[in-house]
Amino acid sequence: MAPQHGELGIAGALLIAPGVPSKSVLSQRIHSLSTPRMPPLATAIVDTEGTTLVDGWITSMPACPAGP
């Protein structure tokens, strides 16, 4: 699925790119300390345990089948 709130400068970005955290906007937002980050407030550090968990989940996903 294409991101609805910007691609963050990632060519070919997807909200979640199965197998490729570097093209996944979700991953990039949780790795960021600047806007637009996720969660959007109340943190000044990146949760390395959380980012590792999410990136591992994205990496483990099989590629999406091609549409019709």
PDB file of N, CA, C, O and CB in Angstrom:
ATOM      1  N   MET A   1       0.838  -1.162   0.000  1.00  0.00           N
ATOM      2  CA  MET A   1       0.000   0.000   0.000  1.00  0.00           C
ATOM      3  C   MET A   1       0.894   1.240   0.000  1.00  0.00           C
ATOM      4  O   MET A   1       1.881   1.315   0.732  1.00  0.00           O
ATOM      5  CB  MET A   1      -0.960  -0.010   1.211  1.00  0.00           C
ATOM      6  N   ALA A   2       0.531   2.186  -0.820  1.00  0.00           N
ATOM      7  CA  ALA A   2       1.282   3.437  -0.898  1.00  0.00           C
ATOM      8  C   ALA A   2       1.041   4.263   0.367  1.00  0.00           C
ATOM      9  O   ALA A   2      -0.068   4.258   0.901  1.00  0.00           O
ATOM     10  CB  ALA A   2       0.879   4.244  -2.162  1.00  0.00           C
ATOM     11  N   PRO A   3       2.053   4.965   0.847  1.00  0.00           N
ATOM     12  CA  PRO A   3       1.876   5.802   2.037  1.00  0.00           C
ATOM     13  C   PRO A   3       0.913   6.951   1.746  1.00  0.00           C
ATOM     14  O   PRO A   3       0.930   7.523   0.656  1.00  0.00           O
ATOM     15  CB  PRO A   3       3.233   6.354   2.518  1.00  0.00           C
ATOM     16  N   GLN A   4       0.089   7.279   2.711  1.00  0.00           N
ATOM     17  CA  GLN A   4      -0.910   8.337   2.553  1.00  0.00           C
ATOM     18  C   GLN A   4      -0.420   9.703   3.017  1.00  0.00           C
ATOM     19  O   GLN A   4      -1.032  10.718   2.686  1.00  0.00           O
ATOM     20  CB  GLN A   4      -2.156   7.974   3.309  1.00  0.00           C
ATOM     21  N   HIS A   5       0.673   9.749   3.780  1.00  0.00           N
ATOM     22  CA  HIS A   5       1.143  11.010   4.355  1.00  0.00           C
ATOM     23  C   HIS A   5       2.606  11.271   4.033  1.00  0.00           C
ATOM     24  O   HIS A   5       3.369  11.705   4.896  1.00  0.00           O
ATOM     25  CB  HIS A   5       0.943  11.006   5.859  1.00  0.00           C
ATOM     26  N   GLY A   6       2.995  11.009   2.796  1.00  0.00           N
ATOM     27  CA  GLY A   6       4.351  11.295   2.358  1.00  0.00           C
ATOM     28  C   GLY A   6       5.225  10.063   2.267  1.00  0.00           C
ATOM     29  O   GLY A   6       5.047   9.088   2.998  1.00  0.00           O
ATOM     30  N   GLU A   7       6.172  10.133   1.354  1.00  0.00           N
ATOM     31  CA  GLU A   7       7.082   9.020   1.106  1.00  0.00           C
ATOM     32  C   GLU A   7       8.420   9.164   1.814  1.00  0.00           C
ATOM     33  O   GLU A   7       9.267   8.276   1.721  1.00  0.00           O
ATOM     34  CB  GLU A   7       7.314   8.877  -0.362  1.00  0.00           C
ATOM     35  N   LEU A   8       8.624  10.283   2.527  1.00  0.00           N
ATOM     36  CA  LEU A   8       9.848  10.538   3.285  1.00  0.00           C
ATOM     37  C   LEU A   8      11.101  10.487   2.409  1.00  0.00           C
ATOM     38  O   LEU A   8      12.188  10.178   2.896  1.00  0.00           O
ATOM     39  CB  LEU A   8       9.974   9.532   4.412  1.00  0.00           C
ATOM     40  N   GLY A   9      10.949  10.788   1.126  1.00  0.00           N
ATOM     41  CA  GLY A   9      12.098  10.787   0.223  1.00  0.00           C
ATOM     42  C   GLY A   9      12.572   9.410  -0.194  1.00  0.00           C
ATOM     43  O   GLY A   9      13.682   9.268  -0.705  1.00  0.00           O
ATOM     44  N   ILE A  10      11.746   8.389   0.017  1.00  0.00           N
ATOM     45  CA  ILE A  10      12.101   7.011  -0.314  1.00  0.00           C
ATOM     46  C   ILE A  10      11.528   6.683  -1.686  1.00  0.00           C
ATOM     47  O   ILE A  10      10.309   6.670  -1.864  1.00  0.00           O
ATOM     48  CB  ILE A  10      11.576   6.012   0.768  1.00  0.00           C
ATOM     49  N   ALA A  11      12.401   6.417  -2.661  1.00  0.00           N
ATOM     50  CA  ALA A  11      11.931   6.039  -3.995  1.00  0.00           C
ATOM     51  C   ALA A  11      11.218   4.692  -3.920  1.00  0.00           C
ATOM     52  O   ALA A  11      11.766   3.733  -3.376  1.00  0.00           O
ATOM     53  CB  ALA A  11      13.113   5.978  -5.006  1.00  0.00           C
ATOM     54  N   GLY A  12      10.016   4.612  -4.453  1.00  0.00           N
ATOM     55  CA  GLY A  12       9.265   3.366  -4.433  1.00  0.00           C
ATOM     56  C   GLY A  12       8.732   2.990  -3.062  1.00  0.00           C
ATOM     57  O   GLY A  12       8.482   1.816  -2.792  1.00  0.00           O
ATOM     58  N   ALA A  13       8.558   3.975  -2.196  1.00  0.00           N
ATOM     59  CA  ALA A  13       8.125   3.719  -0.821  1.00  0.00           C
ATOM     60  C   ALA A  13       6.751   3.069  -0.762  1.00  0.00           C
ATOM     61  O   ALA A  13       5.871   3.347  -1.577  1.00  0.00           O
ATOM     62  CB  ALA A  13       8.110   5.011  -0.031  1.00  0.00           C
ATOM     63  N   LEU A  14       6.595   2.201   0.220  1.00  0.00           N
ATOM     64  CA  LEU A  14       5.306   1.611   0.562  1.00  0.00           C
ATOM     65  C   LEU A  14       5.102   1.789   2.059  1.00  0.00           C
ATOM     66  O   LEU A  14       6.065   1.965   2.805  1.00  0.00           O
ATOM     67  CB  LEU A  14       5.234   0.095   0.152  1.00  0.00           C
ATOM     68  N   LEU A  15       3.857   1.744   2.494  1.00  0.00           N
ATOM     69  CA  LEU A  15       3.612   1.830   3.934  1.00  0.00           C
ATOM     70  C   LEU A  15       4.402   0.730   4.632  1.00  0.00           C
ATOM     71  O   LEU A  15       5.129   0.984   5.592  1.00  0.00           O
ATOM     72  CB  LEU A  15       2.087   1.711   4.257  1.00  0.00           C
ATOM     73  N   ILE A  16       4.246  -0.510   4.130  1.00  0.00           N
ATOM     74  CA  ILE A  16       5.066  -1.645   4.557  1.00  0.00           C
ATOM     75  C   ILE A  16       5.499  -2.364   3.285  1.00  0.00           C
ATOM     76  O   ILE A  16       4.658  -2.881   2.549  1.00  0.00           O
ATOM     77  CB  ILE A  16       4.279  -2.616   5.544  1.00  0.00           C
ATOM     78  N   ALA A  17       6.796  -2.400   3.021  1.00  0.00           N
ATOM     79  CA  ALA A  17       7.337  -3.104   1.854  1.00  0.00           C
ATOM     80  C   ALA A  17       7.827  -4.467   2.332  1.00  0.00           C
ATOM     81  O   ALA A  17       8.903  -4.561   2.923  1.00  0.00           O
ATOM     82  CB  ALA A  17       8.503  -2.282   1.161  1.00  0.00           C
ATOM     83  N   PRO A  18       7.048  -5.533   2.084  1.00  0.00           N
ATOM     84  CA  PRO A  18       7.438  -6.853   2.584  1.00  0.00           C
ATOM     85  C   PRO A  18       8.880  -7.209   2.249  1.00  0.00           C
ATOM     86  O   PRO A  18       9.291  -7.168   1.089  1.00  0.00           O
ATOM     87  CB  PRO A  18       6.518  -7.907   2.020  1.00  0.00           C
ATOM     88  N   GLY A  19       9.643  -7.559   3.284  1.00  0.00           N
ATOM     89  CA  GLY A  19      11.035  -7.965   3.111  1.00  0.00           C
ATOM     90  C   GLY A  19      12.034  -6.835   3.026  1.00  0.00           C
ATOM     91  O   GLY A  19      13.238  -7.086   2.998  1.00  0.00           O
ATOM     92  N   VAL A  20      11.564  -5.570   2.984  1.00  0.00           N
ATOM     93  CA  VAL A  20      12.484  -4.446   2.769  1.00  0.00           C
ATOM     94  C   VAL A  20      12.167  -3.280   3.728  1.00  0.00           C
ATOM     95  O   VAL A  20      11.470  -2.344   3.337  1.00  0.00           O
ATOM     96  CB  VAL A  20      12.404  -3.964   1.296  1.00  0.00           C
ATOM     97  N   PRO A  21      12.665  -3.323   4.964  1.00  0.00           N
ATOM     98  CA  PRO A  21      12.400  -2.229   5.896  1.00  0.00           C
ATOM     99  C   PRO A  21      12.847  -0.859   5.376  1.00  0.00           C
ATOM    100  O   PRO A  21      12.218   0.150   5.697  1.00  0.00           O
ATOM    101  CB  PRO A  21      13.085  -2.511   7.204  1.00  0.00           C
ATOM    102  N   SER A  22      13.909  -0.806   4.588  1.00  0.00           N
ATOM    103  CA  SER A  22      14.411   0.488   4.107  1.00  0.00           C
ATOM    104  C   SER A  22      13.459   1.169   3.130  1.00  0.00           C
ATOM    105  O   SER A  22      13.586   2.372   2.900  1.00  0.00           O
ATOM    106  CB  SER A  22      15.757   0.302   3.446  1.00  0.00           C
ATOM    107  N   LYS A  23      12.513   0.443   2.550  1.00  0.00           N
ATOM    108  CA  LYS A  23      11.499   1.033   1.657  1.00  0.00           C
ATOM    109  C   LYS A  23      10.135   1.126   2.343  1.00  0.00           C
ATOM    110  O   LYS A  23       9.138   1.476   1.711  1.00  0.00           O
ATOM    111  CB  LYS A  23      11.376   0.204   0.366  1.00  0.00           C
ATOM    112  N   SER A  24      10.101   0.810   3.637  1.00  0.00           N
ATOM    113  CA  SER A  24       8.863   0.826   4.415  1.00  0.00           C
ATOM    114  C   SER A  24       8.778   2.117   5.224  1.00  0.00           C
ATOM    115  O   SER A  24       9.609   2.366   6.097  1.00  0.00           O
ATOM    116  CB  SER A  24       8.784  -0.408   5.351  1.00  0.00           C
ATOM    117  N   VAL A  25       7.770   2.937   4.929  1.00  0.00           N
ATOM    118  CA  VAL A  25       7.601   4.197   5.647  1.00  0.00           C
ATOM    119  C   VAL A  25       7.389   3.939   7.138  1.00  0.00           C
ATOM    120  O   VAL A  25       7.882   4.705   7.966  1.00  0.00           O
ATOM    121  CB  VAL A  25       6.418   4.994   5.066  1.00  0.00           C
ATOM    122  N   LEU A  26       6.675   2.891   7.493  1.00  0.00           N
ATOM    123  CA  LEU A  26       6.480   2.559   8.910  1.00  0.00           C
ATOM    124  C   LEU A  26       7.818   2.432   9.627  1.00  0.00           C
ATOM    125  O   LEU A  26       8.008   3.012  10.696  1.00  0.00           O
ATOM    126  CB  LEU A  26       5.680   1.253   9.053  1.00  0.00           C
ATOM    127  N   SER A  27       8.741   1.681   9.049  1.00  0.00           N
ATOM    128  CA  SER A  27      10.058   1.497   9.657  1.00  0.00           C
ATOM    129  C   SER A  27      10.814   2.812   9.757  1.00  0.00           C
ATOM    130  O   SER A  27      11.409   3.111  10.792  1.00  0.00           O
ATOM    131  CB  SER A  27      10.873   0.491   8.859  1.00  0.00           C
ATOM    132  N   GLN A  28      10.795   3.592   8.694  1.00  0.00           N
ATOM    133  CA  GLN A  28      11.542   4.843   8.699  1.00  0.00           C
ATOM    134  C   GLN A  28      10.997   5.819   9.734  1.00  0.00           C
ATOM    135  O   GLN A  28      11.764   6.557  10.352  1.00  0.00           O
ATOM    136  CB  GLN A  28      11.510   5.479   7.321  1.00  0.00           C
ATOM    137  N   ARG A  29       9.687   5.830   9.929  1.00  0.00           N
ATOM    138  CA  ARG A  29       9.095   6.731  10.929  1.00  0.00           C
ATOM    139  C   ARG A  29       9.490   6.338  12.350  1.00  0.00           C
ATOM    140  O   ARG A  29       9.731   7.213  13.181  1.00  0.00           O
ATOM    141  CB  ARG A  29       7.569   6.735  10.800  1.00  0.00           C
ATOM    142  N   ILE A  30       9.561   5.046  12.644  1.00  0.00           N
ATOM    143  CA  ILE A  30       9.915   4.661  14.018  1.00  0.00           C
ATOM    144  C   ILE A  30      11.417   4.788  14.277  1.00  0.00           C
ATOM    145  O   ILE A  30      11.842   4.806  15.432  1.00  0.00           O
ATOM    146  CB  ILE A  30       9.463   3.225  14.295  1.00  0.00           C
ATOM    147  N   HIS A  31      12.220   4.877  13.222  1.00  0.00           N
ATOM    148  CA  HIS A  31      13.662   5.092  13.372  1.00  0.00           C
ATOM    149  C   HIS A  31      14.010   6.579  13.503  1.00  0.00           C
ATOM    150  O   HIS A  31      15.134   6.920  13.873  1.00  0.00           O
ATOM    151  CB  HIS A  31      14.407   4.489  12.181  1.00  0.00           C
ATOM    152  N   SER A  32      13.074   7.448  13.209  1.00  0.00           N
ATOM    153  CA  SER A  32      13.336   8.887  13.154  1.00  0.00           C
ATOM    154  C   SER A  32      13.081   9.586  14.486  1.00  0.00           C
ATOM    155  O   SER A  32      12.200   9.191  15.251  1.00  0.00           O
ATOM    156  CB  SER A  32      12.483   9.522  12.082  1.00  0.00           C
ATOM    157  N   LEU A  33      13.853  10.616  14.748  1.00  0.00           N
ATOM    158  CA  LEU A  33      13.586  11.486  15.897  1.00  0.00           C
ATOM    159  C   LEU A  33      13.020  12.826  15.446  1.00  0.00           C
ATOM    160  O   LEU A  33      12.646  13.654  16.276  1.00  0.00           O
ATOM    161  CB  LEU A  33      14.865  11.705  16.715  1.00  0.00           C
ATOM    162  N   SER A  34      12.956  13.042  14.134  1.00  0.00           N
ATOM    163  CA  SER A  34      12.401  14.291  13.621  1.00  0.00           C
ATOM    164  C   SER A  34      11.002  14.036  13.065  1.00  0.00           C
ATOM    165  O   SER A  34      10.563  12.891  12.958  1.00  0.00           O
ATOM    166  CB  SER A  34      13.323  14.899  12.529  1.00  0.00           C
ATOM    167  N   THR A  35      10.330  15.086  12.726  1.00  0.00           N
ATOM    168  CA  THR A  35       8.987  14.980  12.166  1.00  0.00           C
ATOM    169  C   THR A  35       9.086  14.549  10.723  1.00  0.00           C
ATOM    170  O   THR A  35       9.981  15.040  10.036  1.00  0.00           O
ATOM    171  CB  THR A  35       8.223  16.314  12.284  1.00  0.00           C
ATOM    172  N   PRO A  36       8.260  13.688  10.209  1.00  0.00           N
ATOM    173  CA  PRO A  36       7.181  12.989  10.907  1.00  0.00           C
ATOM    174  C   PRO A  36       7.654  11.655  11.463  1.00  0.00           C
ATOM    175  O   PRO A  36       8.025  10.760  10.704  1.00  0.00           O
ATOM    176  CB  PRO A  36       5.997  12.771   9.971  1.00  0.00           C
ATOM    177  N   ARG A  37       7.644  11.525  12.720  1.00  0.00           N
ATOM    178  CA  ARG A  37       8.098  10.306  13.386  1.00  0.00           C
ATOM    179  C   ARG A  37       6.897   9.557  13.951  1.00  0.00           C
ATOM    180  O   ARG A  37       5.773  10.057  13.930  1.00  0.00           O
ATOM    181  CB  ARG A  37       9.115  10.633  14.510  1.00  0.00           C
ATOM    182  N   MET A  38       7.144   8.374  14.447  1.00  0.00           N
ATOM    183  CA  MET A  38       6.106   7.582  15.066  1.00  0.00           C
ATOM    184  C   MET A  38       6.691   6.919  16.305  1.00  0.00           C
ATOM    185  O   MET A  38       7.721   6.257  16.187  1.00  0.00           O
ATOM    186  CB  MET A  38       5.532   6.529  14.078  1.00  0.00           C
ATOM    187  N   PRO A  39       6.109   7.055  17.456  1.00  0.00           N
ATOM    188  CA  PRO A  39       4.946   7.878  17.753  1.00  0.00           C
ATOM    189  C   PRO A  39       5.281   9.358  17.624  1.00  0.00           C
ATOM    190  O   PRO A  39       6.445   9.746  17.723  1.00  0.00           O
ATOM    191  CB  PRO A  39       4.421   7.574  19.155  1.00  0.00           C
ATOM    192  N   PRO A  40       4.260  10.183  17.404  1.00  0.00           N
ATOM    193  CA  PRO A  40       4.516  11.586  17.078  1.00  0.00           C
ATOM    194  C   PRO A  40       5.006  12.469  18.230  1.00  0.00           C
ATOM    195  O   PRO A  40       5.470  13.582  17.981  1.00  0.00           O
ATOM    196  CB  PRO A  40       3.286  12.170  16.539  1.00  0.00           C
ATOM    197  N   LEU A  41       4.917  12.012  19.472  1.00  0.00           N
ATOM    198  CA  LEU A  41       5.372  12.850  20.584  1.00  0.00           C
ATOM    199  C   LEU A  41       5.795  12.021  21.782  1.00  0.00           C
ATOM    200  O   LEU A  41       5.664  10.797  21.794  1.00  0.00           O
ATOM    201  CB  LEU A  41       4.278  13.818  20.994  1.00  0.00           C
ATOM    202  N   ALA A  42       6.297  12.705  22.770  1.00  0.00           N
ATOM    203  CA  ALA A  42       6.651  12.115  24.060  1.00  0.00           C
ATOM    204  C   ALA A  42       7.844  11.165  24.007  1.00  0.00           C
ATOM    205  O   ALA A  42       7.892  10.190  24.758  1.00  0.00           O
ATOM    206  CB  ALA A  42       5.475  11.385  24.608  1.00  0.00           C
ATOM    207  N   THR A  43       8.807  11.439  23.127  1.00  0.00           N
ATOM    208  CA  THR A  43      10.018  10.625  23.119  1.00  0.00           C
ATOM    209  C   THR A  43      11.180  11.419  22.552  1.00  0.00           C
ATOM    210  O   THR A  43      11.011  12.238  21.649  1.00  0.00           O
ATOM    211  CB  THR A  43       9.806   9.339  22.310  1.00  0.00           C
ATOM    212  N   ALA A  44      12.347  11.167  23.088  1.00  0.00           N
ATOM    213  CA  ALA A  44      13.555  11.840  22.601  1.00  0.00           C
ATOM    214  C   ALA A  44      14.611  10.831  22.183  1.00  0.00           C
ATOM    215  O   ALA A  44      15.720  11.204  21.799  1.00  0.00           O
ATOM    216  CB  ALA A  44      14.120  12.775  23.675  1.00  0.00           C
ATOM    217  N   ILE A  45      14.261   9.539  22.261  1.00  0.00           N
ATOM    218  CA  ILE A  45      15.204   8.495  21.857  1.00  0.00           C
ATOM    219  C   ILE A  45      14.473   7.475  20.988  1.00  0.00           C
ATOM    220  O   ILE A  45      13.257   7.313  21.089  1.00  0.00           O
ATOM    221  CB  ILE A  45      15.846   7.804  23.103  1.00  0.00           C
ATOM    222  N   VAL A  46      15.230   6.792  20.136  1.00  0.00           N
ATOM    223  CA  VAL A  46      14.679   5.718  19.320  1.00  0.00           C
ATOM    224  C   VAL A  46      14.670   4.449  20.156  1.00  0.00           C
ATOM    225  O   VAL A  46      15.668   4.125  20.800  1.00  0.00           O
ATOM    226  CB  VAL A  46      15.497   5.522  18.003  1.00  0.00           C
ATOM    227  N   ASP A  47      13.564   3.732  20.154  1.00  0.00           N
ATOM    228  CA  ASP A  47      13.435   2.470  20.873  1.00  0.00           C
ATOM    229  C   ASP A  47      14.089   1.387  20.017  1.00  0.00           C
ATOM    230  O   ASP A  47      13.448   0.832  19.125  1.00  0.00           O
ATOM    231  CB  ASP A  47      11.925   2.128  21.181  1.00  0.00           C
ATOM    232  N   THR A  48      15.356   1.085  20.283  1.00  0.00           N
ATOM    233  CA  THR A  48      16.088   0.137  19.446  1.00  0.00           C
ATOM    234  C   THR A  48      15.506  -1.274  19.518  1.00  0.00           C
ATOM    235  O   THR A  48      15.532  -2.002  18.526  1.00  0.00           O
ATOM    236  CB  THR A  48      17.547   0.109  19.855  1.00  0.00           C
ATOM    237  N   GLU A  49      14.989  -1.662  20.665  1.00  0.00           N
ATOM    238  CA  GLU A  49      14.363  -2.979  20.769  1.00  0.00           C
ATOM    239  C   GLU A  49      13.093  -3.030  19.906  1.00  0.00           C
ATOM    240  O   GLU A  49      12.842  -4.017  19.215  1.00  0.00           O
ATOM    241  CB  GLU A  49      14.028  -3.308  22.251  1.00  0.00           C
ATOM    242  N   GLY A  50      12.312  -1.973  19.956  1.00  0.00           N
ATOM    243  CA  GLY A  50      11.090  -1.908  19.155  1.00  0.00           C
ATOM    244  C   GLY A  50      11.375  -1.843  17.662  1.00  0.00           C
ATOM    245  O   GLY A  50      10.710  -2.515  16.874  1.00  0.00           O
ATOM    246  N   THR A  51      12.367  -1.033  17.265  1.00  0.00           N
ATOM    247  CA  THR A  51      12.679  -0.932  15.839  1.00  0.00           C
ATOM    248  C   THR A  51      13.228  -2.248  15.311  1.00  0.00           C
ATOM    249  O   THR A  51      12.928  -2.634  14.181  1.00  0.00           O
ATOM    250  CB  THR A  51      13.685   0.198  15.586  1.00  0.00           C
ATOM    251  N   THR A  52      14.024  -2.938  16.110  1.00  0.00           N
ATOM    252  CA  THR A  52      14.545  -4.250  15.700  1.00  0.00           C
ATOM    253  C   THR A  52      13.401  -5.242  15.518  1.00  0.00           C
ATOM    254  O   THR A  52      13.398  -6.018  14.563  1.00  0.00           O
ATOM    255  CB  THR A  52      15.557  -4.786  16.740  1.00  0.00           C
ATOM    256  N   LEU A  53      12.443  -5.221  16.418  1.00  0.00           N
ATOM    257  CA  LEU A  53      11.294  -6.111  16.336  1.00  0.00           C
ATOM    258  C   LEU A  53      10.470  -5.836  15.068  1.00  0.00           C
ATOM    259  O   LEU A  53      10.136  -6.765  14.333  1.00  0.00           O
ATOM    260  CB  LEU A  53      10.416  -5.957  17.587  1.00  0.00           C
ATOM    261  N   VAL A  54      10.147  -4.576  14.817  1.00  0.00           N
ATOM    262  CA  VAL A  54       9.348  -4.218  13.639  1.00  0.00           C
ATOM    263  C   VAL A  54      10.112  -4.525  12.353  1.00  0.00           C
ATOM    264  O   VAL A  54       9.538  -5.079  11.415  1.00  0.00           O
ATOM    265  CB  VAL A  54       8.961  -2.726  13.682  1.00  0.00           C
ATOM    266  N   ASP A  55      11.394  -4.173  12.295  1.00  0.00           N
ATOM    267  CA  ASP A  55      12.181  -4.460  11.094  1.00  0.00           C
ATOM    268  C   ASP A  55      12.292  -5.972  10.845  1.00  0.00           C
ATOM    269  O   ASP A  55      12.269  -6.410   9.695  1.00  0.00           O
ATOM    270  CB  ASP A  55      13.586  -3.842  11.221  1.00  0.00           C
ATOM    271  N   GLY A  56      12.409  -6.757  11.897  1.00  0.00           N
ATOM    272  CA  GLY A  56      12.441  -8.210  11.750  1.00  0.00           C
ATOM    273  C   GLY A  56      11.128  -8.741  11.207  1.00  0.00           C
ATOM    274  O   GLY A  56      11.114  -9.646  10.373  1.00  0.00           O
ATOM    275  N   TRP A  57      10.019  -8.175  11.681  1.00  0.00           N
ATOM    276  CA  TRP A  57       8.699  -8.562  11.192  1.00  0.00           C
ATOM    277  C   TRP A  57       8.558  -8.231   9.704  1.00  0.00           C
ATOM    278  O   TRP A  57       8.097  -9.064   8.924  1.00  0.00           O
ATOM    279  CB  TRP A  57       7.595  -7.856  12.004  1.00  0.00           C
ATOM    280  N   ILE A  58       8.953  -7.022   9.314  1.00  0.00           N
ATOM    281  CA  ILE A  58       8.878  -6.619   7.903  1.00  0.00           C
ATOM    282  C   ILE A  58       9.771  -7.521   7.057  1.00  0.00           C
ATOM    283  O   ILE A  58       9.355  -7.976   5.991  1.00  0.00           O
ATOM    284  CB  ILE A  58       9.292  -5.132   7.729  1.00  0.00           C
ATOM    285  N   THR A  59      10.986  -7.783   7.515  1.00  0.00           N
ATOM    286  CA  THR A  59      11.922  -8.623   6.773  1.00  0.00           C
ATOM    287  C   THR A  59      11.384 -10.043   6.594  1.00  0.00           C
ATOM    288  O   THR A  59      11.642 -10.676   5.570  1.00  0.00           O
ATOM    289  CB  THR A  59      13.271  -8.662   7.485  1.00  0.00           C
ATOM    290  N   SER A  60      10.643 -10.547   7.576  1.00  0.00           N
ATOM    291  CA  SER A  60      10.125 -11.910   7.506  1.00  0.00           C
ATOM    292  C   SER A  60       8.925 -12.054   6.585  1.00  0.00           C
ATOM    293  O   SER A  60       8.542 -13.175   6.250  1.00  0.00           O
ATOM    294  CB  SER A  60       9.754 -12.378   8.875  1.00  0.00           C
ATOM    295  N   MET A  61       8.325 -10.951   6.169  1.00  0.00           N
ATOM    296  CA  MET A  61       7.132 -11.028   5.315  1.00  0.00           C
ATOM    297  C   MET A  61       7.489 -11.490   3.908  1.00  0.00           C
ATOM    298  O   MET A  61       8.476 -11.036   3.329  1.00  0.00           O
ATOM    299  CB  MET A  61       6.428  -9.665   5.254  1.00  0.00           C
ATOM    300  N   PRO A  62       6.691 -12.384   3.370  1.00  0.00           N
ATOM    301  CA  PRO A  62       6.904 -12.756   1.959  1.00  0.00           C
ATOM    302  C   PRO A  62       6.442 -11.607   1.068  1.00  0.00           C
ATOM    303  O   PRO A  62       5.651 -10.767   1.497  1.00  0.00           O
ATOM    304  CB  PRO A  62       6.135 -14.080   1.597  1.00  0.00           C
ATOM    305  N   ALA A  63       6.918 -11.568  -0.134  1.00  0.00           N
ATOM    306  CA  ALA A  63       6.510 -10.531  -1.081  1.00  0.00           C
ATOM    307  C   ALA A  63       5.022 -10.661  -1.363  1.00  0.00           C
ATOM    308  O   ALA A  63       4.473 -11.763  -1.365  1.00  0.00           O
ATOM    309  CB  ALA A  63       7.324 -10.626  -2.396  1.00  0.00           C
ATOM    310  N   CYS A  64       4.386  -9.543  -1.597  1.00  0.00           N
ATOM    311  CA  CYS A  64       2.957  -9.552  -1.946  1.00  0.00           C
ATOM    312  C   CYS A  64       2.795 -10.076  -3.364  1.00  0.00           C
ATOM    313  O   CYS A  64       3.595  -9.751  -4.242  1.00  0.00           O
ATOM    314  CB  CYS A  64       2.331  -8.125  -1.813  1.00  0.00           C
ATOM    315  N   PRO A  65       1.775 -10.877  -3.593  1.00  0.00           N
ATOM    316  CA  PRO A  65       1.537 -11.346  -4.957  1.00  0.00           C
ATOM    317  C   PRO A  65       1.121 -10.179  -5.847  1.00  0.00           C
ATOM    318  O   PRO A  65       0.523  -9.214  -5.371  1.00  0.00           O
ATOM    319  CB  PRO A  65       0.455 -12.449  -4.975  1.00  0.00           C
ATOM    320  N   ALA A  66       1.429 -10.265  -7.107  1.00  0.00           N
ATOM    321  CA  ALA A  66       1.060  -9.218  -8.053  1.00  0.00           C
ATOM    322  C   ALA A  66      -0.446  -9.177  -8.192  1.00  0.00           C
ATOM    323  O   ALA A  66      -1.112 -10.213  -8.161  1.00  0.00           O
ATOM    324  CB  ALA A  66       1.727  -9.446  -9.426  1.00  0.00           C
ATOM    325  N   GLY A  67      -0.974  -7.996  -8.343  1.00  0.00           N
ATOM    326  CA  GLY A  67      -2.425  -7.822  -8.513  1.00  0.00           C
ATOM    327  C   GLY A  67      -2.866  -8.240  -9.910  1.00  0.00           C
ATOM    328  O   GLY A  67      -2.049  -8.603 -10.757  1.00  0.00           O
ATOM    329  N   PRO A  68      -4.183  -8.178 -10.130  1.00  0.00           N
ATOM    330  CA  PRO A  68      -4.731  -8.589 -11.437  1.00  0.00           C
ATOM    331  C   PRO A  68      -4.252  -7.733 -12.582  1.00  0.00           C
ATOM    332  O   PRO A  68      -4.633  -7.966 -13.729  1.00  0.00           O
ATOM    333  CB  PRO A  68      -6.228  -8.553 -11.402  1.00  0.00           C
TER     334      PRO A  68
END
